[in-house]
Amino acid sequence: MVGAKLKGNMKNQTAQNSNKPVHSLRHGVISASIWRQDTEKGPMYNVTFQRSYKEGDEWKNSTSFGRNNLLLLSLMAMRAFEWIAGQPKGGQRRA
């Protein structure tokens, strides 16, 4: 029952977010996508991180990071934090 409830909530979040991040950051092979969800208490932001890699001729993405990616991942987290902190509290969007 809980799993069904969580899936329903995720579908609602996706519909509200129109399935596009409000802001994206990239440095080398690491990228961060910032997602906005409007709530009764104001906007809430979540961040997802990806690592791009090439397998043969095809580019792929992973959410797994090795030791050599961690410093860059922390930099991207800091930049995402700064972007979110710079957003107005009243719910107005700023690019």
C-alpha positions as CSV (number, residue, x, y, z in Angstrom):
1,M,0.0,0.0,0.0
2,V,2.8,2.4,0.8
3,G,4.6,1.7,-2.5
4,A,1.4,2.6,-4.4
5,K,1.0,5.8,-2.4
6,L,4.6,6.8,-3.2
7,K,4.2,6.1,-6.9
8,G,1.1,8.2,-6.9
9,N,3.0,11.1,-5.3
10,M,5.8,10.8,-7.7
11,K,3.4,11.0,-10.6
12,N,1.9,14.2,-9.2
13,Q,5.4,15.7,-8.8
14,T,6.2,14.9,-12.4
15,A,3.0,16.4,-13.6
16,Q,3.6,19.6,-11.6
17,N,7.2,19.9,-12.7
18,S,6.2,19.4,-16.4
19,N,9.1,16.9,-16.5
20,K,11.8,19.5,-17.0
21,P,14.3,20.7,-14.5
22,V,14.1,24.4,-13.6
23,H,17.9,24.7,-13.8
24,S,20.8,22.5,-15.0
25,L,24.5,22.7,-14.2
26,R,27.4,20.8,-15.9
27,H,31.1,20.5,-15.4
28,G,32.9,17.9,-17.5
29,V,31.1,14.6,-17.3
30,I,29.1,15.5,-14.1
31,S,25.7,17.3,-14.4
32,A,23.1,18.4,-11.8
33,S,19.5,18.9,-12.5
34,I,17.4,21.1,-10.1
35,W,13.7,20.3,-9.9
36,R,11.1,22.5,-8.4
37,Q,7.9,21.4,-6.7
38,D,5.3,23.9,-5.5
39,T,4.0,23.0,-2.1
40,E,1.6,24.7,0.4
41,K,4.7,26.0,2.3
42,G,6.3,27.4,-0.9
43,P,8.6,25.9,-3.5
44,M,10.7,22.9,-2.7
45,Y,13.8,22.0,-4.7
46,N,15.4,18.6,-5.3
47,V,18.7,17.9,-7.1
48,T,19.6,14.9,-9.2
49,F,23.2,14.2,-10.3
50,Q,24.4,12.2,-13.4
51,R,27.7,11.1,-14.8
52,S,28.1,10.8,-18.6
53,Y,30.3,8.2,-20.1
54,K,30.9,6.7,-23.5
55,E,30.5,3.0,-24.2
56,G,31.7,2.4,-27.7
57,D,30.1,5.1,-29.9
58,E,27.2,5.6,-27.6
59,W,26.9,8.1,-24.7
60,K,25.2,6.8,-21.6
61,N,24.4,8.2,-18.1
62,S,24.8,6.8,-14.7
63,T,24.0,7.9,-11.1
64,S,27.0,6.0,-9.8
65,F,30.2,7.9,-9.0
66,G,33.7,6.6,-8.5
67,R,36.4,8.0,-6.2
68,N,37.7,10.3,-9.0
69,N,34.3,11.9,-9.5
70,L,33.6,12.7,-5.8
71,L,35.4,16.1,-5.6
72,L,33.6,17.3,-8.8
73,L,30.3,15.9,-7.5
74,S,30.7,18.0,-4.3
75,L,31.4,21.1,-6.4
76,M,28.2,20.5,-8.4
77,A,26.3,20.0,-5.1
78,M,27.7,23.3,-3.8
79,R,26.7,25.2,-7.0
80,A,23.2,23.6,-6.9
81,F,22.9,24.7,-3.2
82,E,23.9,28.3,-4.1
83,W,21.4,28.4,-7.0
84,I,18.6,27.2,-4.8
85,A,19.6,29.6,-2.0
86,G,19.4,32.5,-4.5
87,Q,15.8,31.8,-5.4
88,P,13.1,34.1,-4.0
89,K,11.2,32.7,-1.0
90,G,7.8,33.8,-2.3
91,G,7.6,31.3,-5.0
92,Q,8.4,33.5,-8.0
93,R,10.8,31.9,-10.4
94,R,14.1,33.5,-11.3
95,A,16.4,32.2,-14.1
